[in-house]
Amino acid sequence: MYSIKVKGVTFGVSFSFLALVGFLSFSAGDMRAQLLMCICCCMFHELGHFAAMLLLGVKAKALILYGGGMLIRRQKGIDSSNSADILILLAGPFANILLAVLLSALGLRNGAGYNLFCAIFNLLPFTYFDGGRIVSLLFPSSTAVEHIRNIFIIILGCLVFLITLLFGLNVSLLITFVYISVCEILS
């Protein structure tokens, strides 16, 4: 990873991000535009989290560009309240919703759709998503969290099955569902 430190915050670019940029340079037309839109949605989402952190006085340790967009790491030893943490977690999806509304108003429905999907996807109550972290903060050490996650895995599985019946097999959707399910089972 290449990085630089500015005022105690590490700004970095990982190999996976550079590989993604390389892949984008070789992809053509629609595929390039879709991948670029996905990366921009993810980065805008993370910038929403970062803006909320700044507004709430929570210091970032690092901002790293990687193959999945941008990763923000907090300073260790800095405690914030559950309500501040929930606001920070909601700020990413909120940023995507704001951008979706703006892009829709400009007639860029494709970009609006990507941002809306990113917001909704991140609000799912799975362990590594914003929604899962919010549920864990609202219901600490509770079996309710497990039940909520299990219900959503079942709902998501039914949706994947329904989409497969209606539109045919979508390998990307199936892989995403299996990945999320395995991560939830192993966590």
Residue frames relative to the residue before (quaternion, step in Angstrom):
aa qw qx qy qz dx dy dz
M 1.0000 0.0000 0.0000 0.0000 0.00 0.00 0.00
Y 0.2869 -0.7196 0.6064 0.1793 3.52 -1.10 0.79
S 0.0866 0.8201 -0.5593 0.0844 3.58 -0.80 0.92
I 0.1284 -0.7407 0.6539 0.0854 3.48 -1.38 0.39
K 0.2801 -0.7593 0.5663 0.1557 3.57 -1.04 0.78
V 0.0046 0.7829 -0.6204 0.0469 3.56 -0.85 1.06
K 0.8427 -0.1079 0.0198 0.5270 3.58 -0.67 1.18
G 0.7549 -0.4218 0.2022 0.4597 3.56 0.88 0.98
V 0.6558 0.4655 -0.3127 0.5054 3.60 1.28 -0.02
T 0.3022 -0.7506 0.5631 0.1680 3.56 -0.85 1.01
F 0.1251 -0.7488 0.6480 0.0609 3.55 -0.90 1.01
G 0.0382 0.8453 -0.5269 0.0798 3.55 -0.56 1.14
V 0.1934 -0.7235 0.6495 0.1316 3.50 -1.38 0.40
S 0.2457 -0.7934 0.5422 0.1272 3.56 -0.59 1.14
F 0.6716 -0.4899 0.3774 0.4081 3.51 -1.32 0.31
S 0.6366 0.5460 -0.3439 0.4223 3.61 0.97 -0.80
F 0.6276 0.5152 -0.3434 0.4720 3.61 1.07 -0.64
L 0.6565 0.4986 -0.3109 0.4729 3.57 0.95 -0.85
A 0.6270 0.5231 -0.3311 0.4729 3.59 1.07 -0.75
L 0.6418 0.5193 -0.3196 0.4651 3.58 1.01 -0.79
V 0.6350 0.5113 -0.3225 0.4810 3.58 0.98 -0.82
G 0.6389 0.5167 -0.3187 0.4725 3.58 1.02 -0.79
F 0.6450 0.5126 -0.3137 0.4721 3.56 0.97 -0.85
L 0.6385 0.5310 -0.3212 0.4552 3.58 0.99 -0.83
S 0.6552 0.5237 -0.3213 0.4396 3.58 0.99 -0.78
F 0.7070 0.4303 -0.2613 0.4967 3.58 1.19 -0.50
S 0.6053 0.5394 -0.3725 0.4515 3.60 1.17 -0.34
A 0.3206 -0.7758 0.5225 0.1493 3.53 -1.17 0.57
G 0.9021 0.1152 -0.0534 0.4123 3.48 -1.40 0.45
D 0.8695 0.0563 0.0089 0.4906 3.50 -0.78 -1.18
M 0.6450 0.5288 -0.3218 0.4481 3.58 0.95 -0.90
R 0.6545 0.5106 -0.3103 0.4633 3.58 0.94 -0.87
A 0.6666 0.5037 -0.3031 0.4582 3.57 0.90 -0.92
Q 0.6651 0.5042 -0.3063 0.4578 3.60 0.94 -0.84
L 0.6651 0.4911 -0.3064 0.4719 3.59 0.91 -0.86
L 0.6469 0.5167 -0.3125 0.4657 3.56 0.97 -0.85
M 0.6428 0.5147 -0.3190 0.4692 3.58 1.00 -0.81
C 0.6426 0.5222 -0.3215 0.4593 3.60 0.98 -0.83
I 0.6525 0.5058 -0.3112 0.4707 3.58 0.93 -0.88
C 0.6618 0.5049 -0.3081 0.4607 3.59 0.92 -0.89
C 0.6264 0.5298 -0.3364 0.4624 3.61 1.01 -0.78
C 0.6678 0.5012 -0.2981 0.4626 3.57 0.91 -0.94
M 0.6721 0.4910 -0.3046 0.4630 3.58 0.91 -0.86
F 0.6433 0.5097 -0.3287 0.4673 3.58 0.95 -0.83
H 0.6005 0.5638 -0.3318 0.4598 3.57 1.10 -0.79
E 0.7026 0.4591 -0.2637 0.4755 3.58 0.83 -1.01
L 0.6204 0.5271 -0.3456 0.4667 3.59 1.07 -0.65
G 0.5792 0.5572 -0.3689 0.4669 3.60 1.17 -0.52
H 0.6395 0.5044 -0.3158 0.4867 3.58 0.99 -0.86
F 0.6720 0.5157 -0.2955 0.4417 3.56 0.89 -1.00
A 0.6411 0.5199 -0.3255 0.4613 3.60 0.97 -0.83
A 0.6533 0.5019 -0.3113 0.4738 3.57 0.98 -0.83
M 0.6135 0.5400 -0.3468 0.4601 3.58 1.03 -0.76
L 0.6619 0.5041 -0.3064 0.4625 3.57 0.91 -0.91
L 0.6766 0.5029 -0.2931 0.4511 3.59 0.91 -0.91
L 0.7410 0.3978 -0.2150 0.4965 3.58 1.08 -0.73
G 0.5241 -0.6828 0.3838 0.3342 3.58 1.29 0.14
V 0.4580 0.6469 -0.4727 0.3852 3.59 1.18 0.52
K 0.3141 -0.7963 0.4928 0.1563 3.56 -0.53 1.18
A 0.3451 -0.7157 0.5739 0.1984 3.52 -1.09 0.85
K 0.3553 -0.7136 0.5652 0.2124 3.54 -1.13 0.72
A 0.8125 -0.0544 0.0855 0.5740 3.57 0.99 -0.88
L 0.1219 -0.7157 0.6803 0.1008 3.51 -1.32 0.57
I 0.0017 -0.8315 0.5508 -0.0727 3.53 -0.48 1.23
L 0.2921 -0.7135 0.6104 0.1817 3.55 -0.91 0.96
Y 0.0881 0.7829 -0.6107 0.0797 3.57 -0.83 1.01
G 0.7756 -0.3970 0.2345 0.4312 3.58 -1.27 0.12
G 0.7089 0.4355 -0.2572 0.4915 3.59 1.17 -0.50
G 0.7323 -0.3614 0.2247 0.5316 3.59 1.24 0.10
M 0.6859 -0.4131 0.3509 0.4855 3.56 -0.48 -1.23
L 0.1782 -0.7683 0.6098 0.0779 3.53 -1.08 0.83
I 0.1349 -0.7770 0.6113 0.0666 3.56 -0.95 0.92
R 0.1104 -0.7748 0.6205 0.0507 3.55 -0.89 0.97
R 0.3947 -0.7227 0.5262 0.2123 3.54 -1.02 0.90
Q 0.5664 -0.5286 0.4966 0.3914 3.49 -1.34 0.31
K 0.4202 -0.6881 0.5249 0.2727 3.60 -0.94 0.80
G 0.7879 0.3388 -0.2476 0.4506 3.53 -1.18 0.61
I 0.6044 0.5138 -0.3791 0.4764 3.58 1.23 0.11
D 0.1827 -0.7973 0.5704 0.0745 3.53 -0.49 1.22
S 0.0415 -0.7542 0.6538 0.0449 3.50 -1.17 0.67
S 0.5947 -0.5819 0.4107 0.3731 3.56 -1.19 0.44
N 0.6439 -0.5069 0.3954 0.4149 3.56 -1.26 0.34
S 0.6501 0.5174 -0.3296 0.4484 3.58 0.96 -0.80
A 0.6337 0.5058 -0.3318 0.4821 3.62 1.03 -0.71
D 0.6494 0.5138 -0.3162 0.4629 3.58 0.95 -0.85
I 0.6479 0.5073 -0.3190 0.4702 3.59 0.98 -0.81
L 0.6388 0.5158 -0.3269 0.4681 3.61 0.98 -0.80
I 0.6411 0.5133 -0.3208 0.4718 3.59 0.98 -0.83
L 0.6717 0.4956 -0.2956 0.4646 3.59 0.94 -0.88
L 0.6792 0.4830 -0.2879 0.4716 3.60 1.03 -0.73
A 0.5647 0.6424 -0.3731 0.3594 3.59 1.17 -0.57
G 0.6237 0.5471 -0.3496 0.4353 3.62 1.03 -0.67
P 0.6981 0.4337 -0.2778 0.4973 3.61 0.74 -0.98
F 0.6182 0.5453 -0.3465 0.4477 3.60 1.03 -0.74
A 0.6308 0.5230 -0.3307 0.4682 3.60 1.01 -0.80
N 0.6546 0.5042 -0.3143 0.4674 3.60 0.98 -0.82
I 0.6458 0.5114 -0.3233 0.4656 3.60 1.00 -0.79
L 0.6331 0.5220 -0.3272 0.4687 3.60 0.98 -0.81
L 0.6747 0.4792 -0.2960 0.4770 3.56 0.91 -0.91
A 0.6135 0.5466 -0.3456 0.4532 3.61 1.04 -0.72
V 0.6530 0.5047 -0.3106 0.4716 3.58 0.95 -0.87
L 0.6578 0.5099 -0.3037 0.4638 3.58 0.93 -0.91
L 0.6857 0.4789 -0.2876 0.4666 3.59 0.84 -0.97
S 0.6262 0.5286 -0.3319 0.4672 3.59 1.05 -0.72
A 0.6505 0.5129 -0.3084 0.4675 3.58 0.99 -0.86
L 0.6861 0.4574 -0.2738 0.4950 3.58 1.15 -0.61
G 0.5488 -0.6391 0.3799 0.3821 3.57 1.31 0.00
L 0.5384 0.6066 -0.4069 0.4204 3.59 1.26 0.21
R 0.0949 -0.8664 0.4898 0.0226 3.54 0.58 1.23
N 0.6058 0.5615 -0.3596 0.4341 3.61 1.04 -0.69
G 0.6835 0.4722 -0.2734 0.4848 3.57 0.86 -0.98
A 0.6171 0.5337 -0.3397 0.4680 3.58 1.06 -0.73
G 0.6542 0.5270 -0.3060 0.4479 3.57 0.97 -0.87
Y 0.6358 0.5269 -0.3230 0.4624 3.57 0.97 -0.86
N 0.6894 0.4803 -0.2823 0.4629 3.58 0.90 -0.92
L 0.6382 0.5113 -0.3313 0.4706 3.57 0.99 -0.75
F 0.6405 0.5145 -0.3202 0.4718 3.58 0.98 -0.82
C 0.6400 0.5288 -0.3229 0.4543 3.60 0.94 -0.88
A 0.6563 0.5090 -0.3117 0.4616 3.60 0.96 -0.86
I 0.6943 0.4738 -0.2809 0.4632 3.58 0.80 -1.00
F 0.6405 0.5400 -0.3169 0.4447 3.57 0.94 -0.92
N 0.7030 0.4691 -0.2653 0.4642 3.59 0.92 -0.91
L 0.6538 0.5035 -0.3204 0.4651 3.60 1.19 -0.34
L 0.4260 0.6747 -0.4872 0.3549 3.61 1.24 0.02
P 0.4708 -0.7322 0.4231 0.2515 3.61 -0.92 0.86
F 0.3434 0.7354 -0.5120 0.2812 3.58 0.87 0.92
T 0.7399 -0.4983 0.2450 0.3798 3.52 -1.14 0.83
Y 0.8062 0.3201 -0.1624 0.4703 3.60 0.67 -1.04
F 0.5882 0.5605 -0.3716 0.4493 3.58 1.26 0.03
D 0.6680 -0.4921 0.3701 0.4179 3.56 -1.26 0.36
G 0.6467 0.5372 -0.3186 0.4378 3.58 0.93 -0.87
G 0.6567 0.5102 -0.3041 0.4647 3.58 1.00 -0.81
R 0.6572 0.4985 -0.3102 0.4725 3.54 1.02 -0.76
I 0.6202 0.5283 -0.3353 0.4730 3.56 1.10 -0.71
V 0.6466 0.5132 -0.3191 0.4655 3.60 0.91 -0.90
S 0.6580 0.5111 -0.3077 0.4595 3.60 0.97 -0.83
L 0.6550 0.4951 -0.3126 0.4777 3.59 1.07 -0.69
L 0.6793 0.4896 -0.2889 0.4641 3.57 1.04 -0.76
F 0.7918 0.1678 -0.0667 0.5835 3.57 1.10 -0.76
P 0.0471 -0.8389 0.5418 0.0237 3.62 0.47 1.12
S 0.8652 -0.0163 -0.0444 0.4993 3.53 -1.10 0.92
S 0.4460 0.6736 -0.4568 0.3723 3.52 0.82 1.05
T 0.4891 -0.6426 0.4977 0.3163 3.55 -1.11 0.66
A 0.4929 0.6556 -0.4293 0.3782 3.59 1.25 -0.29
V 0.6113 0.5572 -0.3442 0.4442 3.59 1.04 -0.77
E 0.6592 0.5027 -0.3032 0.4700 3.59 0.91 -0.93
H 0.6622 0.5063 -0.3080 0.4586 3.58 0.93 -0.87
I 0.6370 0.5232 -0.3240 0.4642 3.58 0.97 -0.86
R 0.6750 0.4904 -0.2981 0.4637 3.58 0.87 -0.93
N 0.6576 0.5106 -0.3134 0.4567 3.60 0.93 -0.86
I 0.6320 0.5229 -0.3286 0.4681 3.58 1.00 -0.81
F 0.6861 0.4786 -0.2915 0.4640 3.59 0.92 -0.85
I 0.5954 0.5321 -0.3713 0.4738 3.62 1.09 -0.56
I 0.6528 0.5020 -0.3128 0.4733 3.59 0.96 -0.83
I 0.6482 0.5076 -0.3137 0.4729 3.60 0.94 -0.90
L 0.6651 0.4977 -0.3012 0.4682 3.59 0.90 -0.93
G 0.6338 0.5279 -0.3233 0.4637 3.59 1.01 -0.79
C 0.6509 0.5059 -0.3060 0.4761 3.58 0.99 -0.82
L 0.6447 0.5164 -0.3159 0.4668 3.59 1.02 -0.80
V 0.6391 0.5120 -0.3228 0.4746 3.58 0.97 -0.85
F 0.6477 0.5146 -0.3099 0.4686 3.59 0.98 -0.88
L 0.6642 0.5064 -0.2936 0.4650 3.59 0.94 -0.93
I 0.6521 0.5032 -0.3109 0.4741 3.59 0.93 -0.87
T 0.6340 0.5248 -0.3229 0.4672 3.59 1.03 -0.79
L 0.6606 0.5009 -0.3084 0.4665 3.60 0.95 -0.83
L 0.7327 0.4508 -0.2388 0.4504 3.58 0.89 -0.94
F 0.8363 0.2156 -0.0620 0.5003 3.57 0.88 -0.95
G 0.5748 -0.5657 0.3928 0.4419 3.59 1.23 -0.12
L 0.6856 -0.5043 0.3461 0.3948 3.53 -1.31 0.30
N 0.1060 -0.7503 0.6512 0.0421 3.53 -0.94 1.01
V 0.3432 -0.7893 0.4735 0.1871 3.56 -0.17 1.32
S 0.6404 0.5329 -0.3276 0.4456 3.60 0.95 -0.83
L 0.6616 0.4969 -0.2996 0.4750 3.58 0.95 -0.88
L 0.6532 0.5155 -0.3103 0.4597 3.58 0.97 -0.85
I 0.6546 0.5031 -0.3083 0.4725 3.60 0.94 -0.89
T 0.6404 0.5246 -0.3225 0.4589 3.59 0.99 -0.84
F 0.6568 0.5065 -0.3072 0.4666 3.59 0.94 -0.91
V 0.6663 0.4921 -0.3076 0.4682 3.59 0.87 -0.91
Y 0.6430 0.5269 -0.3213 0.4536 3.60 0.95 -0.86
I 0.6682 0.4898 -0.3020 0.4716 3.60 0.85 -0.97
S 0.6667 0.5152 -0.3053 0.4436 3.59 0.89 -0.92
V 0.6628 0.4975 -0.3045 0.4696 3.58 0.91 -0.89
C 0.6448 0.5178 -0.3221 0.4608 3.58 0.96 -0.86
E 0.6627 0.5021 -0.3061 0.4637 3.58 0.97 -0.82
I 0.6554 0.5129 -0.3099 0.4598 3.58 0.98 -0.84
L 0.7281 0.4434 -0.2388 0.4650 3.58 0.95 -0.90
S 0.6312 0.5571 -0.3529 0.4082 3.62 1.15 -0.39
